[in-house]
Structures are given as C-alpha cells and as structure tokens.
Amino acid sequence: MLIQLIELEIGLLPAVAELETAIATRLQQHGEPLRWAITQIDPVRQIAHIEAVVTVGDDHSSP
C-alpha cells in the first residue's frame, strides 16, 4: 500500500453537502482517502483547493 498526497481544484457548489460529495468522488479516483482539507478558496474563480492523503494499492497481497 502506498500513501500519496493529492492536490486538486474543484468548482464551488451552492450546498456544502454537494461540495463534500464532489470532493469525495474526485478523491476516490486517486485512491482511498485518509483525510482531506479545503486549504484555499478562490472567490473570483469560484474554486476550492483541496489537499488530501490517500492510500493506493492493496495490502492483502502479503502472505
């Protein structure tokens, strides 16, 4: 299993629940999220900057 730091941008959505769902969906494309945070909001571009730690791979391959 690998642990990776992911940084991405996502467009702001009107409802917090929608934004959380969109972030979770995008992070799943990179691995299993351990933690994530919105680190910056760009109000002009309507973009949220996200930093996350995800796990990649399967640790069940060990004997």
CHARMM-style PDB file with segment names, atoms N, HN, CA, C and O in Angstrom:
ATOM      1  N   MET     1       0.851  -1.177   0.000  1.00  0.00      PROA
ATOM      2  CA  MET     1       0.000   0.000   0.000  1.00  0.00      PROA
ATOM      3  C   MET     1       0.894   1.238   0.000  1.00  0.00      PROA
ATOM      4  O   MET     1       1.866   1.310   0.753  1.00  0.00      PROA
ATOM      5  N   LEU     2       0.567   2.188  -0.831  1.00  0.00      PROA
ATOM      6  HN  LEU     2      -0.222   2.129  -1.443  1.00  0.00      PROA
ATOM      7  CA  LEU     2       1.253   3.473  -0.903  1.00  0.00      PROA
ATOM      8  C   LEU     2       0.372   4.566  -0.316  1.00  0.00      PROA
ATOM      9  O   LEU     2      -0.854   4.513  -0.410  1.00  0.00      PROA
ATOM     10  N   ILE     3       1.012   5.547   0.285  1.00  0.00      PROA
ATOM     11  HN  ILE     3       2.009   5.589   0.361  1.00  0.00      PROA
ATOM     12  CA  ILE     3       0.296   6.720   0.768  1.00  0.00      PROA
ATOM     13  C   ILE     3       0.759   7.890  -0.081  1.00  0.00      PROA
ATOM     14  O   ILE     3       1.958   8.121  -0.232  1.00  0.00      PROA
ATOM     15  N   GLN     4      -0.200   8.631  -0.640  1.00  0.00      PROA
ATOM     16  HN  GLN     4      -1.175   8.443  -0.518  1.00  0.00      PROA
ATOM     17  CA  GLN     4       0.125   9.748  -1.517  1.00  0.00      PROA
ATOM     18  C   GLN     4      -0.575  11.019  -1.066  1.00  0.00      PROA
ATOM     19  O   GLN     4      -1.682  10.987  -0.529  1.00  0.00      PROA
ATOM     20  N   LEU     5       0.104  12.146  -1.302  1.00  0.00      PROA
ATOM     21  HN  LEU     5       1.003  12.172  -1.739  1.00  0.00      PROA
ATOM     22  CA  LEU     5      -0.509  13.452  -1.100  1.00  0.00      PROA
ATOM     23  C   LEU     5      -1.088  13.892  -2.434  1.00  0.00      PROA
ATOM     24  O   LEU     5      -0.382  13.913  -3.443  1.00  0.00      PROA
ATOM     25  N   ILE     6      -2.354  14.239  -2.446  1.00  0.00      PROA
ATOM     26  HN  ILE     6      -2.927  14.222  -1.627  1.00  0.00      PROA
ATOM     27  CA  ILE     6      -3.058  14.673  -3.655  1.00  0.00      PROA
ATOM     28  C   ILE     6      -3.468  16.129  -3.475  1.00  0.00      PROA
ATOM     29  O   ILE     6      -3.959  16.516  -2.414  1.00  0.00      PROA
ATOM     30  N   GLU     7      -3.268  16.928  -4.507  1.00  0.00      PROA
ATOM     31  HN  GLU     7      -2.869  16.613  -5.369  1.00  0.00      PROA
ATOM     32  CA  GLU     7      -3.763  18.303  -4.526  1.00  0.00      PROA
ATOM     33  C   GLU     7      -4.652  18.442  -5.748  1.00  0.00      PROA
ATOM     34  O   GLU     7      -4.274  18.039  -6.848  1.00  0.00      PROA
ATOM     35  N   LEU     8      -5.830  19.010  -5.556  1.00  0.00      PROA
ATOM     36  HN  LEU     8      -6.137  19.338  -4.662  1.00  0.00      PROA
ATOM     37  CA  LEU     8      -6.726  19.222  -6.683  1.00  0.00      PROA
ATOM     38  C   LEU     8      -7.569  20.457  -6.470  1.00  0.00      PROA
ATOM     39  O   LEU     8      -7.656  21.002  -5.369  1.00  0.00      PROA
ATOM     40  N   GLU     9      -8.186  20.880  -7.555  1.00  0.00      PROA
ATOM     41  HN  GLU     9      -8.115  20.437  -8.449  1.00  0.00      PROA
ATOM     42  CA  GLU     9      -9.101  22.020  -7.521  1.00  0.00      PROA
ATOM     43  C   GLU     9     -10.473  21.521  -7.920  1.00  0.00      PROA
ATOM     44  O   GLU     9     -10.611  20.647  -8.776  1.00  0.00      PROA
ATOM     45  N   ILE    10     -11.484  22.089  -7.288  1.00  0.00      PROA
ATOM     46  HN  ILE    10     -11.372  22.798  -6.592  1.00  0.00      PROA
ATOM     47  CA  ILE    10     -12.855  21.713  -7.622  1.00  0.00      PROA
ATOM     48  C   ILE    10     -13.724  22.967  -7.574  1.00  0.00      PROA
ATOM     49  O   ILE    10     -13.542  23.834  -6.720  1.00  0.00      PROA
ATOM     50  N   GLY    11     -14.651  23.041  -8.489  1.00  0.00      PROA
ATOM     51  HN  GLY    11     -14.798  22.337  -9.183  1.00  0.00      PROA
ATOM     52  CA  GLY    11     -15.543  24.196  -8.530  1.00  0.00      PROA
ATOM     53  C   GLY    11     -16.445  24.235  -7.312  1.00  0.00      PROA
ATOM     54  O   GLY    11     -16.931  23.201  -6.852  1.00  0.00      PROA
ATOM     55  N   LEU    12     -16.663  25.431  -6.796  1.00  0.00      PROA
ATOM     56  HN  LEU    12     -16.269  26.270  -7.170  1.00  0.00      PROA
ATOM     57  CA  LEU    12     -17.556  25.590  -5.646  1.00  0.00      PROA
ATOM     58  C   LEU    12     -18.988  25.261  -6.048  1.00  0.00      PROA
ATOM     59  O   LEU    12     -19.420  25.558  -7.162  1.00  0.00      PROA
ATOM     60  N   LEU    13     -19.704  24.654  -5.136  1.00  0.00      PROA
ATOM     61  HN  LEU    13     -19.353  24.414  -4.231  1.00  0.00      PROA
ATOM     62  CA  LEU    13     -21.101  24.297  -5.351  1.00  0.00      PROA
ATOM     63  C   LEU    13     -21.951  25.023  -4.320  1.00  0.00      PROA
ATOM     64  O   LEU    13     -21.447  25.395  -3.261  1.00  0.00      PROA
ATOM     65  N   PRO    14     -23.236  25.231  -4.611  1.00  0.00      PROA
ATOM     66  CA  PRO    14     -24.077  26.036  -3.715  1.00  0.00      PROA
ATOM     67  C   PRO    14     -24.306  25.416  -2.329  1.00  0.00      PROA
ATOM     68  O   PRO    14     -24.479  26.146  -1.353  1.00  0.00      PROA
ATOM     69  N   ALA    15     -24.310  24.097  -2.233  1.00  0.00      PROA
ATOM     70  HN  ALA    15     -24.170  23.504  -3.026  1.00  0.00      PROA
ATOM     71  CA  ALA    15     -24.581  23.445  -0.943  1.00  0.00      PROA
ATOM     72  C   ALA    15     -23.331  22.709  -0.454  1.00  0.00      PROA
ATOM     73  O   ALA    15     -22.613  22.086  -1.237  1.00  0.00      PROA
ATOM     74  N   VAL    16     -23.091  22.794   0.844  1.00  0.00      PROA
ATOM     75  HN  VAL    16     -23.674  23.300   1.479  1.00  0.00      PROA
ATOM     76  CA  VAL    16     -21.932  22.134   1.442  1.00  0.00      PROA
ATOM     77  C   VAL    16     -21.971  20.626   1.189  1.00  0.00      PROA
ATOM     78  O   VAL    16     -20.944  20.028   0.869  1.00  0.00      PROA
ATOM     79  N   ALA    17     -23.127  20.015   1.326  1.00  0.00      PROA
ATOM     80  HN  ALA    17     -23.961  20.501   1.585  1.00  0.00      PROA
ATOM     81  CA  ALA    17     -23.249  18.566   1.113  1.00  0.00      PROA
ATOM     82  C   ALA    17     -22.863  18.184  -0.316  1.00  0.00      PROA
ATOM     83  O   ALA    17     -22.224  17.155  -0.535  1.00  0.00      PROA
ATOM     84  N   GLU    18     -23.249  19.008  -1.279  1.00  0.00      PROA
ATOM     85  HN  GLU    18     -23.768  19.844  -1.101  1.00  0.00      PROA
ATOM     86  CA  GLU    18     -22.885  18.741  -2.673  1.00  0.00      PROA
ATOM     87  C   GLU    18     -21.378  18.851  -2.872  1.00  0.00      PROA
ATOM     88  O   GLU    18     -20.783  18.048  -3.590  1.00  0.00      PROA
ATOM     89  N   LEU    19     -20.761  19.845  -2.237  1.00  0.00      PROA
ATOM     90  HN  LEU    19     -21.245  20.498  -1.653  1.00  0.00      PROA
ATOM     91  CA  LEU    19     -19.320  20.024  -2.342  1.00  0.00      PROA
ATOM     92  C   LEU    19     -18.591  18.838  -1.727  1.00  0.00      PROA
ATOM     93  O   LEU    19     -17.639  18.326  -2.316  1.00  0.00      PROA
ATOM     94  N   GLU    20     -19.022  18.396  -0.555  1.00  0.00      PROA
ATOM     95  HN  GLU    20     -19.795  18.812  -0.076  1.00  0.00      PROA
ATOM     96  CA  GLU    20     -18.405  17.239   0.098  1.00  0.00      PROA
ATOM     97  C   GLU    20     -18.500  15.998  -0.782  1.00  0.00      PROA
ATOM     98  O   GLU    20     -17.531  15.249  -0.904  1.00  0.00      PROA
ATOM     99  N   THR    21     -19.651  15.777  -1.390  1.00  0.00      PROA
ATOM    100  HN  THR    21     -20.439  16.385  -1.291  1.00  0.00      PROA
ATOM    101  CA  THR    21     -19.838  14.621  -2.272  1.00  0.00      PROA
ATOM    102  C   THR    21     -18.934  14.721  -3.489  1.00  0.00      PROA
ATOM    103  O   THR    21     -18.330  13.728  -3.897  1.00  0.00      PROA
ATOM    104  N   ALA    22     -18.835  15.901  -4.069  1.00  0.00      PROA
ATOM    105  HN  ALA    22     -19.326  16.708  -3.738  1.00  0.00      PROA
ATOM    106  CA  ALA    22     -17.977  16.095  -5.236  1.00  0.00      PROA
ATOM    107  C   ALA    22     -16.505  15.856  -4.891  1.00  0.00      PROA
ATOM    108  O   ALA    22     -15.775  15.247  -5.672  1.00  0.00      PROA
ATOM    109  N   ILE    23     -16.078  16.329  -3.737  1.00  0.00      PROA
ATOM    110  HN  ILE    23     -16.671  16.825  -3.103  1.00  0.00      PROA
ATOM    111  CA  ILE    23     -14.696  16.116  -3.302  1.00  0.00      PROA
ATOM    112  C   ILE    23     -14.435  14.629  -3.099  1.00  0.00      PROA
ATOM    113  O   ILE    23     -13.425  14.108  -3.571  1.00  0.00      PROA
ATOM    114  N   ALA    24     -15.336  13.941  -2.399  1.00  0.00      PROA
ATOM    115  HN  ALA    24     -16.157  14.364  -2.015  1.00  0.00      PROA
ATOM    116  CA  ALA    24     -15.165  12.500  -2.150  1.00  0.00      PROA
ATOM    117  C   ALA    24     -15.101  11.716  -3.458  1.00  0.00      PROA
ATOM    118  O   ALA    24     -14.297  10.793  -3.588  1.00  0.00      PROA
ATOM    119  N   THR    25     -15.930  12.073  -4.414  1.00  0.00      PROA
ATOM    120  HN  THR    25     -16.583  12.823  -4.309  1.00  0.00      PROA
ATOM    121  CA  THR    25     -15.943  11.387  -5.703  1.00  0.00      PROA
ATOM    122  C   THR    25     -14.623  11.586  -6.434  1.00  0.00      PROA
ATOM    123  O   THR    25     -14.062  10.633  -6.975  1.00  0.00      PROA
ATOM    124  N   ARG    26     -14.123  12.817  -6.453  1.00  0.00      PROA
ATOM    125  HN  ARG    26     -14.579  13.591  -6.013  1.00  0.00      PROA
ATOM    126  CA  ARG    26     -12.845  13.087  -7.127  1.00  0.00      PROA
ATOM    127  C   ARG    26     -11.694  12.366  -6.442  1.00  0.00      PROA
ATOM    128  O   ARG    26     -10.794  11.857  -7.111  1.00  0.00      PROA
ATOM    129  N   LEU    27     -11.714  12.317  -5.100  1.00  0.00      PROA
ATOM    130  HN  LEU    27     -12.445  12.730  -4.557  1.00  0.00      PROA
ATOM    131  CA  LEU    27     -10.621  11.667  -4.378  1.00  0.00      PROA
ATOM    132  C   LEU    27     -10.611  10.159  -4.606  1.00  0.00      PROA
ATOM    133  O   LEU    27      -9.541   9.551  -4.661  1.00  0.00      PROA
ATOM    134  N   GLN    28     -11.775   9.555  -4.736  1.00  0.00      PROA
ATOM    135  HN  GLN    28     -12.644  10.049  -4.691  1.00  0.00      PROA
ATOM    136  CA  GLN    28     -11.868   8.119  -4.986  1.00  0.00      PROA
ATOM    137  C   GLN    28     -11.166   7.723  -6.287  1.00  0.00      PROA
ATOM    138  O   GLN    28     -10.728   6.582  -6.431  1.00  0.00      PROA
ATOM    139  N   GLN    29     -11.059   8.654  -7.226  1.00  0.00      PROA
ATOM    140  HN  GLN    29     -11.415   9.581  -7.108  1.00  0.00      PROA
ATOM    141  CA  GLN    29     -10.360   8.389  -8.484  1.00  0.00      PROA
ATOM    142  C   GLN    29      -8.862   8.217  -8.266  1.00  0.00      PROA
ATOM    143  O   GLN    29      -8.172   7.646  -9.111  1.00  0.00      PROA
ATOM    144  N   HSD    30      -8.353   8.714  -7.127  1.00  0.00      PROA
ATOM    145  HN  HSD    30      -8.914   9.178  -6.441  1.00  0.00      PROA
ATOM    146  CA  HSD    30      -6.922   8.657  -6.834  1.00  0.00      PROA
ATOM    147  C   HSD    30      -6.563   7.590  -5.804  1.00  0.00      PROA
ATOM    148  O   HSD    30      -5.395   7.219  -5.687  1.00  0.00      PROA
ATOM    149  N   GLY    31      -7.535   7.096  -5.064  1.00  0.00      PROA
ATOM    150  HN  GLY    31      -8.484   7.397  -5.159  1.00  0.00      PROA
ATOM    151  CA  GLY    31      -7.283   6.103  -4.017  1.00  0.00      PROA
ATOM    152  C   GLY    31      -8.305   6.246  -2.902  1.00  0.00      PROA
ATOM    153  O   GLY    31      -9.327   6.913  -3.060  1.00  0.00      PROA
ATOM    154  N   GLU    32      -8.017   5.616  -1.782  1.00  0.00      PROA
ATOM    155  HN  GLU    32      -7.187   5.073  -1.654  1.00  0.00      PROA
ATOM    156  CA  GLU    32      -8.915   5.660  -0.622  1.00  0.00      PROA
ATOM    157  C   GLU    32      -8.495   6.814   0.290  1.00  0.00      PROA
ATOM    158  O   GLU    32      -7.403   6.779   0.856  1.00  0.00      PROA
ATOM    159  N   PRO    33      -9.341   7.835   0.441  1.00  0.00      PROA
ATOM    160  CA  PRO    33      -8.949   8.999   1.245  1.00  0.00      PROA
ATOM    161  C   PRO    33      -8.786   8.650   2.733  1.00  0.00      PROA
ATOM    162  O   PRO    33      -9.637   7.993   3.331  1.00  0.00      PROA
ATOM    163  N   LEU    34      -7.673   9.108   3.308  1.00  0.00      PROA
ATOM    164  HN  LEU    34      -6.981   9.642   2.822  1.00  0.00      PROA
ATOM    165  CA  LEU    34      -7.467   9.009   4.751  1.00  0.00      PROA
ATOM    166  C   LEU    34      -7.915  10.301   5.426  1.00  0.00      PROA
ATOM    167  O   LEU    34      -8.544  10.288   6.484  1.00  0.00      PROA
ATOM    168  N   ARG    35      -7.573  11.410   4.787  1.00  0.00      PROA
ATOM    169  HN  ARG    35      -7.062  11.420   3.927  1.00  0.00      PROA
ATOM    170  CA  ARG    35      -8.001  12.719   5.275  1.00  0.00      PROA
ATOM    171  C   ARG    35      -7.937  13.699   4.122  1.00  0.00      PROA
ATOM    172  O   ARG    35      -7.191  13.494   3.164  1.00  0.00      PROA
ATOM    173  N   TRP    36      -8.718  14.764   4.212  1.00  0.00      PROA
ATOM    174  HN  TRP    36      -9.324  14.931   4.990  1.00  0.00      PROA
ATOM    175  CA  TRP    36      -8.653  15.825   3.223  1.00  0.00      PROA
ATOM    176  C   TRP    36      -9.055  17.130   3.879  1.00  0.00      PROA
ATOM    177  O   TRP    36      -9.717  17.157   4.916  1.00  0.00      PROA
ATOM    178  N   ALA    37      -8.628  18.224   3.235  1.00  0.00      PROA
ATOM    179  HN  ALA    37      -8.090  18.202   2.393  1.00  0.00      PROA
ATOM    180  CA  ALA    37      -8.960  19.552   3.754  1.00  0.00      PROA
ATOM    181  C   ALA    37      -9.059  20.535   2.597  1.00  0.00      PROA
ATOM    182  O   ALA    37      -8.339  20.430   1.604  1.00  0.00      PROA
ATOM    183  N   ILE    38      -9.959  21.485   2.747  1.00  0.00      PROA
ATOM    184  HN  ILE    38     -10.544  21.571   3.554  1.00  0.00      PROA
ATOM    185  CA  ILE    38     -10.007  22.619   1.836  1.00  0.00      PROA
ATOM    186  C   ILE    38      -8.969  23.600   2.360  1.00  0.00      PROA
ATOM    187  O   ILE    38      -9.097  24.117   3.470  1.00  0.00      PROA
ATOM    188  N   THR    39      -7.943  23.853   1.558  1.00  0.00      PROA
ATOM    189  HN  THR    39      -7.839  23.433   0.656  1.00  0.00      PROA
ATOM    190  CA  THR    39      -6.837  24.684   2.022  1.00  0.00      PROA
ATOM    191  C   THR    39      -6.914  26.121   1.535  1.00  0.00      PROA
ATOM    192  O   THR    39      -6.256  27.003   2.086  1.00  0.00      PROA
ATOM    193  N   GLN    40      -7.723  26.359   0.495  1.00  0.00      PROA
ATOM    194  HN  GLN    40      -8.258  25.642   0.048  1.00  0.00      PROA
ATOM    195  CA  GLN    40      -7.849  27.713  -0.023  1.00  0.00      PROA
ATOM    196  C   GLN    40      -9.116  27.810  -0.862  1.00  0.00      PROA
ATOM    197  O   GLN    40      -9.513  26.851  -1.524  1.00  0.00      PROA
ATOM    198  N   ILE    41      -9.734  28.961  -0.826  1.00  0.00      PROA
ATOM    199  HN  ILE    41      -9.412  29.740  -0.288  1.00  0.00      PROA
ATOM    200  CA  ILE    41     -10.891  29.258  -1.672  1.00  0.00      PROA
ATOM    201  C   ILE    41     -10.523  30.448  -2.554  1.00  0.00      PROA
ATOM    202  O   ILE    41     -10.054  31.475  -2.063  1.00  0.00      PROA
ATOM    203  N   ASP    42     -10.738  30.302  -3.849  1.00  0.00      PROA
ATOM    204  HN  ASP    42     -11.119  29.468  -4.248  1.00  0.00      PROA
ATOM    205  CA  ASP    42     -10.539  31.403  -4.786  1.00  0.00      PROA
ATOM    206  C   ASP    42     -11.931  31.937  -5.134  1.00  0.00      PROA
ATOM    207  O   ASP    42     -12.623  31.360  -5.973  1.00  0.00      PROA
ATOM    208  N   PRO    43     -12.347  33.039  -4.494  1.00  0.00      PROA
ATOM    209  CA  PRO    43     -13.709  33.536  -4.715  1.00  0.00      PROA
ATOM    210  C   PRO    43     -13.932  34.085  -6.124  1.00  0.00      PROA
ATOM    211  O   PRO    43     -15.059  34.075  -6.620  1.00  0.00      PROA
ATOM    212  N   VAL    44     -12.888  34.555  -6.759  1.00  0.00      PROA
ATOM    213  HN  VAL    44     -11.973  34.563  -6.356  1.00  0.00      PROA
ATOM    214  CA  VAL    44     -13.026  35.101  -8.115  1.00  0.00      PROA
ATOM    215  C   VAL    44     -13.287  33.981  -9.110  1.00  0.00      PROA
ATOM    216  O   VAL    44     -14.205  34.073  -9.925  1.00  0.00      PROA
ATOM    217  N   ARG    45     -12.479  32.919  -9.046  1.00  0.00      PROA
ATOM    218  HN  ARG    45     -11.734  32.845  -8.384  1.00  0.00      PROA
ATOM    219  CA  ARG    45     -12.631  31.781  -9.962  1.00  0.00      PROA
ATOM    220  C   ARG    45     -13.667  30.778  -9.466  1.00  0.00      PROA
ATOM    221  O   ARG    45     -14.028  29.858 -10.199  1.00  0.00      PROA
ATOM    222  N   GLN    46     -14.153  30.939  -8.229  1.00  0.00      PROA
ATOM    223  HN  GLN    46     -13.859  31.687  -7.634  1.00  0.00      PROA
ATOM    224  CA  GLN    46     -15.118  30.009  -7.620  1.00  0.00      PROA
ATOM    225  C   GLN    46     -14.550  28.591  -7.563  1.00  0.00      PROA
ATOM    226  O   GLN    46     -15.209  27.626  -7.950  1.00  0.00      PROA
ATOM    227  N   ILE    47     -13.295  28.485  -7.064  1.00  0.00      PROA
ATOM    228  HN  ILE    47     -12.760  29.269  -6.750  1.00  0.00      PROA
ATOM    229  CA  ILE    47     -12.572  27.221  -6.990  1.00  0.00      PROA
ATOM    230  C   ILE    47     -12.133  26.972  -5.549  1.00  0.00      PROA
ATOM    231  O   ILE    47     -11.682  27.889  -4.863  1.00  0.00      PROA
ATOM    232  N   ALA    48     -12.266  25.735  -5.101  1.00  0.00      PROA
ATOM    233  HN  ALA    48     -12.632  24.990  -5.658  1.00  0.00      PROA
ATOM    234  CA  ALA    48     -11.724  25.307  -3.817  1.00  0.00      PROA
ATOM    235  C   ALA    48     -10.476  24.476  -4.086  1.00  0.00      PROA
ATOM    236  O   ALA    48     -10.480  23.602  -4.952  1.00  0.00      PROA
ATOM    237  N   HSD    49      -9.416  24.750  -3.344  1.00  0.00      PROA
ATOM    238  HN  HSD    49      -9.414  25.460  -2.640  1.00  0.00      PROA
ATOM    239  CA  HSD    49      -8.184  23.970  -3.442  1.00  0.00      PROA
ATOM    240  C   HSD    49      -8.221  22.917  -2.338  1.00  0.00      PROA
ATOM    241  O   HSD    49      -8.457  23.236  -1.173  1.00  0.00      PROA
ATOM    242  N   ILE    50      -7.990  21.669  -2.710  1.00  0.00      PROA
ATOM    243  HN  ILE    50      -7.799  21.409  -3.657  1.00  0.00      PROA
ATOM    244  CA  ILE    50      -8.080  20.546  -1.784  1.00  0.00      PROA
ATOM    245  C   ILE    50      -6.724  19.867  -1.663  1.00  0.00      PROA
ATOM    246  O   ILE    50      -6.040  19.650  -2.663  1.00  0.00      PROA
ATOM    247  N   GLU    51      -6.337  19.534  -0.438  1.00  0.00      PROA
ATOM    248  HN  GLU    51      -6.893  19.710   0.375  1.00  0.00      PROA
ATOM    249  CA  GLU    51      -5.182  18.678  -0.197  1.00  0.00      PROA
ATOM    250  C   GLU    51      -5.699  17.439   0.521  1.00  0.00      PROA
ATOM    251  O   GLU    51      -6.504  17.534   1.447  1.00  0.00      PROA
ATOM    252  N   ALA    52      -5.227  16.278   0.084  1.00  0.00      PROA
ATOM    253  HN  ALA    52      -4.573  16.200  -0.669  1.00  0.00      PROA
ATOM    254  CA  ALA    52      -5.701  15.029   0.678  1.00  0.00      PROA
ATOM    255  C   ALA    52      -4.574  14.016   0.759  1.00  0.00      PROA
ATOM    256  O   ALA    52      -3.615  14.059  -0.011  1.00  0.00      PROA
ATOM    257  N   VAL    53      -4.712  13.113   1.700  1.00  0.00      PROA
ATOM    258  HN  VAL    53      -5.491  13.078   2.326  1.00  0.00      PROA
ATOM    259  CA  VAL    53      -3.829  11.961   1.802  1.00  0.00      PROA
ATOM    260  C   VAL    53      -4.679  10.742   1.471  1.00  0.00      PROA
ATOM    261  O   VAL    53      -5.718  10.509   2.089  1.00  0.00      PROA
ATOM    262  N   VAL    54      -4.222   9.962   0.482  1.00  0.00      PROA
ATOM    263  HN  VAL    54      -3.378  10.151  -0.020  1.00  0.00      PROA
ATOM    264  CA  VAL    54      -4.953   8.779   0.063  1.00  0.00      PROA
ATOM    265  C   VAL    54      -4.036   7.567   0.087  1.00  0.00      PROA
ATOM    266  O   VAL    54      -2.817   7.692  -0.029  1.00  0.00      PROA
ATOM    267  N   THR    55      -4.633   6.403   0.238  1.00  0.00      PROA
ATOM    268  HN  THR    55      -5.623   6.301   0.333  1.00  0.00      PROA
ATOM    269  CA  THR    55      -3.889   5.158   0.110  1.00  0.00      PROA
ATOM    270  C   THR    55      -4.163   4.562  -1.255  1.00  0.00      PROA
ATOM    271  O   THR    55      -5.283   4.624  -1.762  1.00  0.00      PROA
ATOM    272  N   VAL    56      -3.126   3.982  -1.845  1.00  0.00      PROA
ATOM    273  HN  VAL    56      -2.216   3.932  -1.433  1.00  0.00      PROA
ATOM    274  CA  VAL    56      -3.224   3.386  -3.161  1.00  0.00      PROA
ATOM    275  C   VAL    56      -2.680   1.971  -3.059  1.00  0.00      PROA
ATOM    276  O   VAL    56      -1.636   1.750  -2.447  1.00  0.00      PROA
ATOM    277  N   GLY    57      -3.380   1.011  -3.654  1.00  0.00      PROA
ATOM    278  HN  GLY    57      -4.229   1.191  -4.151  1.00  0.00      PROA
ATOM    279  CA  GLY    57      -2.909  -0.362  -3.635  1.00  0.00      PROA
ATOM    280  C   GLY    57      -3.641  -1.191  -2.599  1.00  0.00      PROA
ATOM    281  O   GLY    57      -4.494  -0.703  -1.857  1.00  0.00      PROA
ATOM    282  N   ASP    58      -3.278  -2.455  -2.575  1.00  0.00      PROA
ATOM    283  HN  ASP    58      -2.585  -2.852  -3.178  1.00  0.00      PROA
ATOM    284  CA  ASP    58      -3.955  -3.441  -1.713  1.00  0.00      PROA
ATOM    285  C   ASP    58      -2.926  -4.091  -0.812  1.00  0.00      PROA
ATOM    286  O   ASP    58      -1.969  -4.692  -1.299  1.00  0.00      PROA
ATOM    287  N   ASP    59      -3.109  -3.978   0.500  1.00  0.00      PROA
ATOM    288  HN  ASP    59      -3.887  -3.489   0.896  1.00  0.00      PROA
ATOM    289  CA  ASP    59      -2.154  -4.592   1.415  1.00  0.00      PROA
ATOM    290  C   ASP    59      -2.503  -6.041   1.735  1.00  0.00      PROA
ATOM    291  O   ASP    59      -1.896  -6.623   2.635  1.00  0.00      PROA
ATOM    292  N   HSD    60      -3.467  -6.648   1.025  1.00  0.00      PROA
ATOM    293  HN  HSD    60      -3.960  -6.176   0.295  1.00  0.00      PROA
ATOM    294  CA  HSD    60      -3.844  -8.042   1.256  1.00  0.00      PROA
ATOM    295  C   HSD    60      -2.969  -9.009   0.479  1.00  0.00      PROA
ATOM    296  O   HSD    60      -3.177 -10.219   0.568  1.00  0.00      PROA
ATOM    297  N   SER    61      -1.990  -8.517  -0.287  1.00  0.00      PROA
ATOM    298  HN  SER    61      -1.821  -7.534  -0.360  1.00  0.00      PROA
ATOM    299  CA  SER    61      -1.140  -9.399  -1.095  1.00  0.00      PROA
ATOM    300  C   SER    61      -0.027 -10.036  -0.276  1.00  0.00      PROA
ATOM    301  O   SER    61       0.661 -10.929  -0.769  1.00  0.00      PROA
ATOM    302  N   SER    62       0.164  -9.595   0.968  1.00  0.00      PROA
ATOM    303  HN  SER    62      -0.396  -8.870   1.368  1.00  0.00      PROA
ATOM    304  CA  SER    62       1.203 -10.177   1.832  1.00  0.00      PROA
ATOM    305  C   SER    62       0.785 -11.552   2.311  1.00  0.00      PROA
ATOM    306  O   SER    62      -0.399 -11.792   2.550  1.00  0.00      PROA
ATOM    307  N   PRO    63       1.758 -12.475   2.456  1.00  0.00      PROA
ATOM    308  CA  PRO    63       1.406 -13.816   2.968  1.00  0.00      PROA
ATOM    309  C   PRO    63       1.016 -13.795   4.411  1.00  0.00      PROA
ATOM    310  OT1 PRO    63       0.695 -14.839   4.979  1.00  0.00      PROA
TER     311      PRO     63
END
